[in-house]
Amino acid sequence: MLLGVAGSLVATYGGQALGLYHAGQGAGWIGSVVGALIVLFVWGKFAK
């Protein structure tokens, strides 16, 4: 559950920083999955 929340936050704020989403607009389902994959990738790099 925490991975999904973290992925959604990464996708929302990352999308706003890249100009994909407007302020107050959340990421969709696919964006949240991509954000979760990014979180897993970063976690794997730092866990070693």
PDB file of N, CA, C and O in Angstrom:
ATOM      1  N   MET A   1       0.827  -1.176   0.000  1.00  0.00           N
ATOM      2  CA  MET A   1       0.000   0.000   0.000  1.00  0.00           C
ATOM      3  C   MET A   1       0.882   1.253   0.000  1.00  0.00           C
ATOM      4  O   MET A   1       0.598   2.221  -0.706  1.00  0.00           O
ATOM      5  N   LEU A   2       1.938   1.224   0.790  1.00  0.00           N
ATOM      6  CA  LEU A   2       2.837   2.383   0.838  1.00  0.00           C
ATOM      7  C   LEU A   2       3.531   2.614  -0.497  1.00  0.00           C
ATOM      8  O   LEU A   2       3.791   3.755  -0.882  1.00  0.00           O
ATOM      9  N   LEU A   3       3.827   1.540  -1.192  1.00  0.00           N
ATOM     10  CA  LEU A   3       4.446   1.668  -2.518  1.00  0.00           C
ATOM     11  C   LEU A   3       3.504   2.370  -3.483  1.00  0.00           C
ATOM     12  O   LEU A   3       3.942   3.208  -4.272  1.00  0.00           O
ATOM     13  N   GLY A   4       2.238   2.047  -3.433  1.00  0.00           N
ATOM     14  CA  GLY A   4       1.254   2.697  -4.297  1.00  0.00           C
ATOM     15  C   GLY A   4       1.097   4.172  -3.989  1.00  0.00           C
ATOM     16  O   GLY A   4       1.002   4.995  -4.899  1.00  0.00           O
ATOM     17  N   VAL A   5       1.070   4.507  -2.711  1.00  0.00           N
ATOM     18  CA  VAL A   5       0.954   5.913  -2.311  1.00  0.00           C
ATOM     19  C   VAL A   5       2.207   6.679  -2.731  1.00  0.00           C
ATOM     20  O   VAL A   5       2.119   7.784  -3.267  1.00  0.00           O
ATOM     21  N   ALA A   6       3.367   6.086  -2.484  1.00  0.00           N
ATOM     22  CA  ALA A   6       4.613   6.747  -2.875  1.00  0.00           C
ATOM     23  C   ALA A   6       4.693   6.914  -4.391  1.00  0.00           C
ATOM     24  O   ALA A   6       5.141   7.952  -4.879  1.00  0.00           O
ATOM     25  N   GLY A   7       4.265   5.905  -5.131  1.00  0.00           N
ATOM     26  CA  GLY A   7       4.265   6.003  -6.595  1.00  0.00           C
ATOM     27  C   GLY A   7       3.339   7.086  -7.099  1.00  0.00           C
ATOM     28  O   GLY A   7       3.656   7.790  -8.058  1.00  0.00           O
ATOM     29  N   SER A   8       2.201   7.219  -6.455  1.00  0.00           N
ATOM     30  CA  SER A   8       1.254   8.259  -6.845  1.00  0.00           C
ATOM     31  C   SER A   8       1.820   9.652  -6.558  1.00  0.00           C
ATOM     32  O   SER A   8       1.666  10.571  -7.362  1.00  0.00           O
ATOM     33  N   LEU A   9       2.471   9.795  -5.413  1.00  0.00           N
ATOM     34  CA  LEU A   9       3.075  11.089  -5.080  1.00  0.00           C
ATOM     35  C   LEU A   9       4.206  11.443  -6.038  1.00  0.00           C
ATOM     36  O   LEU A   9       4.316  12.584  -6.488  1.00  0.00           O
ATOM     37  N   VAL A  10       5.038  10.461  -6.345  1.00  0.00           N
ATOM     38  CA  VAL A  10       6.136  10.695  -7.294  1.00  0.00           C
ATOM     39  C   VAL A  10       5.578  11.086  -8.659  1.00  0.00           C
ATOM     40  O   VAL A  10       6.076  12.018  -9.290  1.00  0.00           O
ATOM     41  N   ALA A  11       4.555  10.381  -9.114  1.00  0.00           N
ATOM     42  CA  ALA A  11       3.975  10.676 -10.424  1.00  0.00           C
ATOM     43  C   ALA A  11       3.309  12.045 -10.446  1.00  0.00           C
ATOM     44  O   ALA A  11       3.429  12.779 -11.426  1.00  0.00           O
ATOM     45  N   THR A  12       2.604  12.394  -9.365  1.00  0.00           N
ATOM     46  CA  THR A  12       1.911  13.681  -9.327  1.00  0.00           C
ATOM     47  C   THR A  12       2.893  14.834  -9.322  1.00  0.00           C
ATOM     48  O   THR A  12       2.798  15.738 -10.152  1.00  0.00           O
ATOM     49  N   TYR A  13       3.847  14.810  -8.382  1.00  0.00           N
ATOM     50  CA  TYR A  13       4.784  15.926  -8.285  1.00  0.00           C
ATOM     51  C   TYR A  13       5.791  15.937  -9.427  1.00  0.00           C
ATOM     52  O   TYR A  13       6.194  17.006  -9.884  1.00  0.00           O
ATOM     53  N   GLY A  14       6.201  14.767  -9.891  1.00  0.00           N
ATOM     54  CA  GLY A  14       7.081  14.701 -11.052  1.00  0.00           C
ATOM     55  C   GLY A  14       6.384  15.193 -12.310  1.00  0.00           C
ATOM     56  O   GLY A  14       6.985  15.891 -13.126  1.00  0.00           O
ATOM     57  N   GLY A  15       5.115  14.829 -12.468  1.00  0.00           N
ATOM     58  CA  GLY A  15       4.346  15.295 -13.625  1.00  0.00           C
ATOM     59  C   GLY A  15       4.109  16.795 -13.598  1.00  0.00           C
ATOM     60  O   GLY A  15       4.121  17.451 -14.640  1.00  0.00           O
ATOM     61  N   GLN A  16       3.894  17.338 -12.403  1.00  0.00           N
ATOM     62  CA  GLN A  16       3.730  18.795 -12.286  1.00  0.00           C
ATOM     63  C   GLN A  16       5.045  19.502 -12.579  1.00  0.00           C
ATOM     64  O   GLN A  16       5.044  20.563 -13.203  1.00  0.00           O
ATOM     65  N   ALA A  17       6.167  18.936 -12.140  1.00  0.00           N
ATOM     66  CA  ALA A  17       7.475  19.549 -12.405  1.00  0.00           C
ATOM     67  C   ALA A  17       7.809  19.519 -13.899  1.00  0.00           C
ATOM     68  O   ALA A  17       8.458  20.430 -14.413  1.00  0.00           O
ATOM     69  N   LEU A  18       7.366  18.477 -14.584  1.00  0.00           N
ATOM     70  CA  LEU A  18       7.632  18.364 -16.018  1.00  0.00           C
ATOM     71  C   LEU A  18       6.590  19.083 -16.875  1.00  0.00           C
ATOM     72  O   LEU A  18       6.732  19.165 -18.095  1.00  0.00           O
ATOM     73  N   GLY A  19       5.548  19.600 -16.233  1.00  0.00           N
ATOM     74  CA  GLY A  19       4.514  20.315 -16.959  1.00  0.00           C
ATOM     75  C   GLY A  19       3.435  19.416 -17.554  1.00  0.00           C
ATOM     76  O   GLY A  19       2.661  19.859 -18.402  1.00  0.00           O
ATOM     77  N   LEU A  20       3.377  18.162 -17.119  1.00  0.00           N
ATOM     78  CA  LEU A  20       2.360  17.240 -17.631  1.00  0.00           C
ATOM     79  C   LEU A  20       1.016  17.436 -16.945  1.00  0.00           C
ATOM     80  O   LEU A  20      -0.032  17.211 -17.549  1.00  0.00           O
ATOM     81  N   TYR A  21       1.045  17.853 -15.684  1.00  0.00           N
ATOM     82  CA  TYR A  21      -0.168  18.071 -14.901  1.00  0.00           C
ATOM     83  C   TYR A  21      -0.181  19.498 -14.387  1.00  0.00           C
ATOM     84  O   TYR A  21       0.872  20.095 -14.166  1.00  0.00           O
ATOM     85  N   HIS A  22      -1.376  20.043 -14.195  1.00  0.00           N
ATOM     86  CA  HIS A  22      -1.533  21.369 -13.612  1.00  0.00           C
ATOM     87  C   HIS A  22      -1.592  21.237 -12.096  1.00  0.00           C
ATOM     88  O   HIS A  22      -1.789  20.142 -11.569  1.00  0.00           O
ATOM     89  N   ALA A  23      -1.420  22.351 -11.399  1.00  0.00           N
ATOM     90  CA  ALA A  23      -1.490  22.345  -9.941  1.00  0.00           C
ATOM     91  C   ALA A  23      -2.857  21.837  -9.495  1.00  0.00           C
ATOM     92  O   ALA A  23      -3.886  22.281 -10.005  1.00  0.00           O
ATOM     93  N   GLY A  24      -2.867  20.914  -8.550  1.00  0.00           N
ATOM     94  CA  GLY A  24      -4.111  20.345  -8.053  1.00  0.00           C
ATOM     95  C   GLY A  24      -4.609  19.150  -8.842  1.00  0.00           C
ATOM     96  O   GLY A  24      -5.571  18.498  -8.435  1.00  0.00           O
ATOM     97  N   GLN A  25      -3.976  18.854  -9.955  1.00  0.00           N
ATOM     98  CA  GLN A  25      -4.374  17.716 -10.780  1.00  0.00           C
ATOM     99  C   GLN A  25      -3.503  16.522 -10.420  1.00  0.00           C
ATOM    100  O   GLN A  25      -2.277  16.623 -10.447  1.00  0.00           O
ATOM    101  N   GLY A  26      -4.112  15.404 -10.087  1.00  0.00           N
ATOM    102  CA  GLY A  26      -3.376  14.208  -9.696  1.00  0.00           C
ATOM    103  C   GLY A  26      -3.018  13.340 -10.883  1.00  0.00           C
ATOM    104  O   GLY A  26      -3.563  13.484 -11.977  1.00  0.00           O
ATOM    105  N   ALA A  27      -2.097  12.447 -10.639  1.00  0.00           N
ATOM    106  CA  ALA A  27      -1.695  11.502 -11.674  1.00  0.00           C
ATOM    107  C   ALA A  27      -2.753  10.420 -11.820  1.00  0.00           C
ATOM    108  O   ALA A  27      -3.481  10.124 -10.873  1.00  0.00           O
ATOM    109  N   GLY A  28      -2.834   9.851 -12.968  1.00  0.00           N
ATOM    110  CA  GLY A  28      -3.775   8.768 -13.215  1.00  0.00           C
ATOM    111  C   GLY A  28      -3.207   7.431 -12.793  1.00  0.00           C
ATOM    112  O   GLY A  28      -2.137   7.355 -12.189  1.00  0.00           O
ATOM    113  N   TRP A  29      -3.935   6.378 -13.119  1.00  0.00           N
ATOM    114  CA  TRP A  29      -3.560   5.030 -12.712  1.00  0.00           C
ATOM    115  C   TRP A  29      -2.219   4.614 -13.322  1.00  0.00           C
ATOM    116  O   TRP A  29      -1.363   4.068 -12.626  1.00  0.00           O
ATOM    117  N   ILE A  30      -2.040   4.867 -14.601  1.00  0.00           N
ATOM    118  CA  ILE A  30      -0.800   4.481 -15.274  1.00  0.00           C
ATOM    119  C   ILE A  30       0.371   5.298 -14.740  1.00  0.00           C
ATOM    120  O   ILE A  30       1.464   4.766 -14.546  1.00  0.00           O
ATOM    121  N   GLY A  31       0.150   6.575 -14.505  1.00  0.00           N
ATOM    122  CA  GLY A  31       1.197   7.413 -13.926  1.00  0.00           C
ATOM    123  C   GLY A  31       1.612   6.935 -12.551  1.00  0.00           C
ATOM    124  O   GLY A  31       2.793   6.980 -12.208  1.00  0.00           O
ATOM    125  N   SER A  32       0.659   6.481 -11.764  1.00  0.00           N
ATOM    126  CA  SER A  32       0.963   5.967 -10.431  1.00  0.00           C
ATOM    127  C   SER A  32       1.785   4.681 -10.503  1.00  0.00           C
ATOM    128  O   SER A  32       2.681   4.472  -9.685  1.00  0.00           O
ATOM    129  N   VAL A  33       1.487   3.831 -11.465  1.00  0.00           N
ATOM    130  CA  VAL A  33       2.260   2.600 -11.641  1.00  0.00           C
ATOM    131  C   VAL A  33       3.689   2.936 -12.067  1.00  0.00           C
ATOM    132  O   VAL A  33       4.642   2.338 -11.568  1.00  0.00           O
ATOM    133  N   VAL A  34       3.839   3.877 -12.974  1.00  0.00           N
ATOM    134  CA  VAL A  34       5.173   4.293 -13.409  1.00  0.00           C
ATOM    135  C   VAL A  34       5.930   4.918 -12.230  1.00  0.00           C
ATOM    136  O   VAL A  34       7.125   4.674 -12.058  1.00  0.00           O
ATOM    137  N   GLY A  35       5.239   5.716 -11.428  1.00  0.00           N
ATOM    138  CA  GLY A  35       5.864   6.296 -10.244  1.00  0.00           C
ATOM    139  C   GLY A  35       6.315   5.237  -9.253  1.00  0.00           C
ATOM    140  O   GLY A  35       7.382   5.364  -8.653  1.00  0.00           O
ATOM    141  N   ALA A  36       5.507   4.185  -9.074  1.00  0.00           N
ATOM    142  CA  ALA A  36       5.877   3.086  -8.180  1.00  0.00           C
ATOM    143  C   ALA A  36       7.106   2.346  -8.713  1.00  0.00           C
ATOM    144  O   ALA A  36       7.962   1.925  -7.935  1.00  0.00           O
ATOM    145  N   LEU A  37       7.195   2.189 -10.024  1.00  0.00           N
ATOM    146  CA  LEU A  37       8.375   1.548 -10.607  1.00  0.00           C
ATOM    147  C   LEU A  37       9.621   2.395 -10.390  1.00  0.00           C
ATOM    148  O   LEU A  37      10.703   1.861 -10.145  1.00  0.00           O
ATOM    149  N   ILE A  38       9.473   3.703 -10.478  1.00  0.00           N
ATOM    150  CA  ILE A  38      10.601   4.600 -10.215  1.00  0.00           C
ATOM    151  C   ILE A  38      11.037   4.484  -8.761  1.00  0.00           C
ATOM    152  O   ILE A  38      12.232   4.436  -8.469  1.00  0.00           O
ATOM    153  N   VAL A  39      10.060   4.440  -7.840  1.00  0.00           N
ATOM    154  CA  VAL A  39      10.389   4.286  -6.423  1.00  0.00           C
ATOM    155  C   VAL A  39      11.120   2.969  -6.188  1.00  0.00           C
ATOM    156  O   VAL A  39      12.105   2.942  -5.450  1.00  0.00           O
ATOM    157  N   LEU A  40      10.662   1.876  -6.800  1.00  0.00           N
ATOM    158  CA  LEU A  40      11.334   0.588  -6.648  1.00  0.00           C
ATOM    159  C   LEU A  40      12.751   0.615  -7.205  1.00  0.00           C
ATOM    160  O   LEU A  40      13.659   0.032  -6.611  1.00  0.00           O
ATOM    161  N   PHE A  41      12.950   1.275  -8.325  1.00  0.00           N
ATOM    162  CA  PHE A  41      14.279   1.377  -8.930  1.00  0.00           C
ATOM    163  C   PHE A  41      15.228   2.138  -8.015  1.00  0.00           C
ATOM    164  O   PHE A  41      16.357   1.703  -7.783  1.00  0.00           O
ATOM    165  N   VAL A  42      14.772   3.271  -7.497  1.00  0.00           N
ATOM    166  CA  VAL A  42      15.615   4.080  -6.606  1.00  0.00           C
ATOM    167  C   VAL A  42      15.892   3.315  -5.309  1.00  0.00           C
ATOM    168  O   VAL A  42      17.012   3.337  -4.799  1.00  0.00           O
ATOM    169  N   TRP A  43      14.872   2.642  -4.781  1.00  0.00           N
ATOM    170  CA  TRP A  43      15.043   1.854  -3.554  1.00  0.00           C
ATOM    171  C   TRP A  43      16.083   0.762  -3.766  1.00  0.00           C
ATOM    172  O   TRP A  43      16.907   0.517  -2.884  1.00  0.00           O
ATOM    173  N   GLY A  44      16.059   0.106  -4.917  1.00  0.00           N
ATOM    174  CA  GLY A  44      17.019  -0.932  -5.228  1.00  0.00           C
ATOM    175  C   GLY A  44      18.434  -0.415  -5.334  1.00  0.00           C
ATOM    176  O   GLY A  44      19.378  -1.111  -4.958  1.00  0.00           O
ATOM    177  N   LYS A  45      18.599   0.798  -5.841  1.00  0.00           N
ATOM    178  CA  LYS A  45      19.926   1.387  -5.962  1.00  0.00           C
ATOM    179  C   LYS A  45      20.510   1.736  -4.596  1.00  0.00           C
ATOM    180  O   LYS A  45      21.710   1.568  -4.377  1.00  0.00           O
ATOM    181  N   PHE A  46      19.675   2.219  -3.674  1.00  0.00           N
ATOM    182  CA  PHE A  46      20.156   2.630  -2.366  1.00  0.00           C
ATOM    183  C   PHE A  46      20.204   1.477  -1.362  1.00  0.00           C
ATOM    184  O   PHE A  46      20.918   1.573  -0.363  1.00  0.00           O
ATOM    185  N   ALA A  47      19.476   0.410  -1.596  1.00  0.00           N
ATOM    186  CA  ALA A  47      19.450  -0.715  -0.664  1.00  0.00           C
ATOM    187  C   ALA A  47      20.718  -1.555  -0.716  1.00  0.00           C
ATOM    188  O   ALA A  47      21.027  -2.279   0.231  1.00  0.00           O
ATOM    189  N   LYS A  48      21.444  -1.462  -1.808  1.00  0.00           N
ATOM    190  CA  LYS A  48      22.685  -2.249  -1.929  1.00  0.00           C
ATOM    191  C   LYS A  48      23.730  -1.632  -1.112  1.00  0.00           C
ATOM    192  O   LYS A  48      24.854  -2.130  -1.068  1.00  0.00           O
TER     193      LYS A  48
END
